[in-house]
Amino acid sequence: MSDRADGDLTDPEDAAPDALAGVVTLQRAEWIEKIDRLCAEEGYFEPLGRRHHAYFHDDGPVLLVTFESLERILARRGQMPFGHDLALANGWSHLTLICEGETWFRDPAVWGYFDRLVDDAFFEDFDRVLFFGAGACGYAACAYSVCAPGANVLALSPRATLDPAFAGWDRRNLSERRLDFTSRYGFAPDMTEGAAQVHIIFDPTVPENAMHAALFRKPWVTPLPVRHFGDSLENALELTDLLPDLVRAIFENRLTPLAFARLWRIRRRFLPYLKNMLRKAELAGRPRLALMVCRSVTRRLGAPRFRKRQADLERHLGIQSQIAPPETDAAATDRPSLATSA
């Protein structure tokens, strides 16, 4: 369980302007040299063609496989793959596939790499395996999970394919449609057929994301819809520090829809989400709904911006002010736990 307190679930706008202020950041060549040195004793770092890399660290019978972009890694504090810190903290092995640019991991060099892993029975050396990714990386996590029968998958807003014959209704990423989604490891829903469980977290209010999620229509797929996060879902899960809990719960076979719903209640204290709810209510011309949002937030959190907006809305609507000090009930501040909600 993370040590992050609920009071830390702040809006990035309220934090320092530069989240990496004072942190030494590396450029691409320096970072690759650093990772190469790091892997000299712990595993390996291998280029896969011109735009992909494989980073493997061997540390136990549990394997976390993640798909990430180099751009996101370099922007993260510490400049390490998400899987590195999480696996290190739990004594897991981890394999990270890294892309440079919008490749969607559609590269014969990546196909060949996974073919070699299958030929070498690589995944059979591990008791439990989990594939993880978000967006394009979520597509890749689903597509390449076929190489490890019995593995679990956690995918955030995954696409089923960009092939216009199947997903012509999705007008995003038009230039990437030229990539080959029809040959090896192509249609992600079919590639999950050997998986034990596939958990898909997505925002059903984004029509394209909901339609992609609907293409994963298999008994082993558990859809976990979350509303009003759009394509910022991965950022929200990182800021609330829930991803480690979700990964551990899947490894321990504890992630049910009910457990996830209880854990996801942390959004009620996540200021970017609450601001988005207020913005949507006001854009819809529903000042009373906006007032309800403000009252809920000021009662529970005492957020100054919501308190001020509540006062403005009450004056506008001619309603007596109900601004009160924040609740101090301990039950309102405890961070949800999968360990008790499963």
Buried (B, 14 or more C-beta within 10 A) or exposed (E): EEEBEBEEBEBEEEEEEEEBEEEEEEEEEEBBEBBBEBBEEBBEBEEBBEBBBBBBBEBBEBBBBBBBBBBBBBEBEEBBBBBBBBBBEBEBBBBBBBBBEBBBBBBEBBBEBBBEBBEEEBBEEBEBBBBBBBBBBBBBBBBBBBBBBBBBBBBBBBBBBBBEEBBEEBEEBEEBBEBEBEEBBBBBBBBBEEBBBBBBBBBBBBEBBBBBBEBBEEEBBBBBBBEBBEBBBBBBBBBBBBBBBBBBBBBEEBBBEEBBEBBBEBBBBBBBBBBBBBEBBBEEEEBEBBBBBBBBBBBBBBBEBBBEBBBBBBEEEEEEEEBEEBBEEEEBBEBBEBEEBB
